[in-house]
Amino acid sequence: MERSVLNALKASDVKEEDIKFLEQKFKGKFFNVEECDKELVKLGYEPIFVIDYDEDDYYEDDEYDDEYEKISQKKYFDD
């Protein structure tokens, strides 16, 4: 497993024994982030590598549409 993956697991407070389990599971295989996240969920952790932005309701498009108004740039370019 690559060092960046190990660092991400450690930074996400995955227990050392679970990291070793994941290393054995993916040893000699192509590392698949979706599969690793599935294993993490089975172990009781939140997914780390794949974020489903459609599932996250924090950034509702309609919520932010009213906050911005279109500003014409034309006045800055008239000479």
BAFI-3210 file (N, C-alpha, C; in Angstrom, 3 decimals, decimal comma, padded with zeros to 6 digits):
// residues 79
n [1|2|3|4|5|6|7|8|9|10|11|12|13|14|15|16|17|18|19|20|21|22|23|24|25|26|27|28|29|30|31|32|33|34|35|36|37|38|39|40|41|42|43|44|45|46|47|48|49|50|51|52|53|54|55|56|57|58|59|60|61|62|63|64|65|66|67|68|69|70|71|72|73|74|75|76|77|78|79]
n.u [000,842|000,510|002,416|001,018|-001,618|-001,513|-000,853|-003,195|-005,045|-004,028|-004,243|-006,947|-007,599|-007,706|-007,432|-004,333|-004,254|-006,374|-005,455|-003,335|-004,819|-006,153|-003,943|-003,091|-005,333|-005,328|-002,875|-000,653|-002,576|-004,341|-004,860|-007,961|-009,959|-012,702|-013,297|-011,676|-012,886|-015,351|-014,533|-013,614|-016,015|-017,283|-015,683|-016,460|-015,833|-015,985|-016,257|-013,221|-011,815|-013,505|-015,862|-019,216|-020,722|-023,318|-024,798|-024,280|-025,794|-024,923|-024,055|-026,317|-027,548|-029,653|-029,775|-027,690|-028,021|-029,468|-027,786|-025,963|-025,465|-025,527|-022,921|-022,235|-019,491|-018,925|-018,677|-016,114|-014,528|-015,104|-013,838]
n.v [-001,172|002,241|004,967|007,383|006,544|005,091|007,176|008,717|006,976|006,811|009,492|009,688|008,421|005,598|002,478|000,827|-001,993|-002,371|-001,053|-002,730|-005,015|-004,067|-003,615|-006,258|-007,240|-005,839|-006,422|-006,968|-006,454|-004,269|-001,121|-000,057|002,635|002,740|000,132|-000,016|001,916|000,631|-001,538|-000,134|000,925|-001,465|-002,092|-000,209|002,460|005,795|006,470|007,292|007,903|008,343|010,742|011,418|013,864|014,385|013,239|014,819|017,392|019,891|021,776|023,027|023,931|025,761|027,212|029,044|030,609|033,028|034,769|036,001|038,512|039,375|041,226|043,815|044,004|045,789|048,596|048,890|048,556|050,440|053,027]
n.w [000,000|-000,768|000,601|000,869|001,086|003,457|005,195|004,986|006,127|008,745|009,508|009,622|011,888|011,898|013,352|014,135|013,872|012,136|009,905|009,225|008,590|006,291|004,653|004,215|002,911|000,491|-000,535|-003,139|-004,994|-007,241|-005,918|-004,900|-004,375|-003,822|-003,001|-000,743|000,889|001,265|002,812|005,031|006,007|006,710|008,846|010,616|010,245|008,817|005,282|003,594|001,246|-000,961|-001,733|-001,683|-003,135|-003,884|-001,925|000,217|001,832|002,399|000,524|-001,007|-004,066|-004,631|-002,324|-002,322|-004,557|-004,359|-003,079|-004,700|-007,135|-010,540|-011,872|-014,006|-016,120|-018,017|-017,609|-016,691|-018,882|-020,789|-022,730]
ca.u [000,000|001,329|002,584|-000,044|-002,813|-001,263|-000,955|-004,610|-005,683|-003,576|-004,811|-008,376|-007,690|-007,952|-006,558|-003,177|-004,593|-007,247|-004,582|-002,634|-005,811|-006,359|-002,714|-003,128|-006,451|-005,000|-001,497|-000,493|-003,707|-004,491|-005,593|-009,205|-010,436|-014,078|-013,238|-011,095|-013,928|-016,327|-013,935|-013,599|-017,384|-017,505|-014,936|-017,075|-015,319|-016,569|-015,418|-012,147|-011,254|-014,516|-016,880|-020,398|-021,211|-024,764|-025,364|-024,018|-026,741|-024,325|-023,973|-027,523|-027,404|-030,691|-029,528|-026,706|-028,336|-029,977|-026,762|-025,097|-026,111|-024,620|-022,379|-021,760|-018,083|-018,786|-018,254|-014,676|-013,832|-015,432|-012,809]
ca.v [000,000|003,445|005,766|008,392|005,848|004,819|008,451|009,096|006,106|007,231|010,819|009,493|007,675|004,173|001,735|000,181|-003,370|-002,290|-000,689|-003,958|-005,852|-003,519|-003,877|-007,659|-007,410|-005,263|-006,761|-007,578|-006,100|-002,861|-000,459|000,539|003,472|002,381|-001,108|000,289|002,578|-000,391|-002,280|000,756|000,971|-002,754|-002,051|000,790|003,808|006,559|006,420|008,286|008,223|008,748|011,598|011,536|015,218|014,382|012,844|015,888|018,480|021,149|022,692|023,033|024,972|026,777|027,991|030,081|031,381|034,355|035,592|036,620|039,191|039,542|042,579|044,076|044,410|046,687|049,940|048,879|048,446|051,556|054,085]
ca.w [000,000|-000,875|001,814|000,949|001,572|004,875|005,906|005,032|007,111|010,072|009,774|009,868|013,149|011,721|014,271|013,510|013,485|010,967|008,786|008,835|007,922|004,941|003,892|003,799|001,983|-000,806|-000,886|-004,456|-005,848|-007,576|-004,839|-005,360|-003,276|-003,486|-002,231|000,564|001,665|001,661|003,923|006,189|006,524|007,383|010,101|011,491|009,982|007,718|004,076|003,606|-000,060|-001,936|-001,143|-002,530|-002,947|-004,055|-000,652|001,173|001,620|002,838|-000,599|-001,829|-005,085|-004,506|-001,119|-002,565|-005,757|-004,040|-002,452|-005,692|-008,243|-011,666|-011,979|-015,372|-016,199|-019,154|-017,210|-016,468|-020,141|-021,680|-022,761]
c.u [000,890|001,340|001,472|-001,341|-002,670|-001,392|-002,404|-005,355|-005,308|-004,179|-006,304|-008,634|-008,144|-006,940|-005,479|-003,497|-005,530|-006,454|-003,834|-003,570|-006,022|-005,128|-002,702|-004,207|-006,081|-003,574|-001,473|-001,629|-003,634|-005,336|-006,791|-009,806|-011,861|-014,106|-012,673|-012,135|-015,005|-015,814|-013,902|-014,987|-017,712|-016,820|-015,470|-016,580|-016,144|-015,687|-014,406|-011,829|-012,259|-015,586|-018,022|-021,020|-022,719|-025,461|-025,239|-024,946|-026,191|-024,321|-025,207|-027,426|-028,412|-030,435|-028,614|-027,030|-028,754|-028,906|-025,903|-025,930|-025,081|-024,203|-021,820|-020,327|-017,867|-018,246|-016,749|-013,866|-014,161|-014,330|-013,239]
c.v [001,239|004,234|006,801|007,788|005,561|006,086|008,908|008,258|006,522|008,571|010,740|008,626|006,227|003,436|000,986|-001,246|-003,401|-001,895|-001,923|-004,926|-005,378|-003,740|-005,312|-007,891|-006,943|-005,563|-007,472|-007,288|-004,624|-002,216|000,271|001,319|003,116|001,114|-000,873|000,977|001,596|-001,192|-001,424|000,839|-000,327|-002,789|-000,986|002,208|004,487|006,371|007,568|008,794|008,722|009,548|011,728|012,901|015,316|014,034|013,948|017,053|019,828|022,188|022,561|024,199|026,093|027,710|029,185|030,965|032,808|035,287|036,367|037,333|039,432|041,004|042,755|044,566|045,483|048,046|050,020|048,873|049,549|052,617|055,192]
c.w [000,000|000,431|001,972|001,477|003,067|005,706|006,032|006,060|008,531|010,456|010,089|011,099|012,984|012,591|013,493|013,058|012,271|009,719|008,289|008,118|006,479|004,068|003,382|002,743|000,574|-001,260|-002,242|-005,409|-006,193|-006,487|-005,409|-004,196|-002,855|-002,622|-000,833|001,448|002,115|002,851|005,195|006,832|007,266|008,749|011,064|011,312|008,902|006,485|004,085|002,203|-001,085|-001,214|-002,133|-002,268|-003,150|-002,745|000,384|000,890|002,071|001,725|-001,490|-002,795|-004,908|-003,334|-001,397|-003,770|-005,447|-003,495|-003,452|-006,746|-009,330|-011,756|-013,367|-015,312|-017,262|-018,740|-016,975|-017,773|-021,126|-021,588|-023,671]
res [m|e|r|s|v|l|n|a|l|k|a|s|d|v|k|e|e|d|i|k|f|l|e|q|k|f|k|g|k|f|f|n|v|e|e|c|d|k|e|l|v|k|l|g|y|e|p|i|f|v|i|d|y|d|e|d|d|y|y|e|d|d|e|y|d|d|e|y|e|k|i|s|q|k|k|y|f|d|d]
***
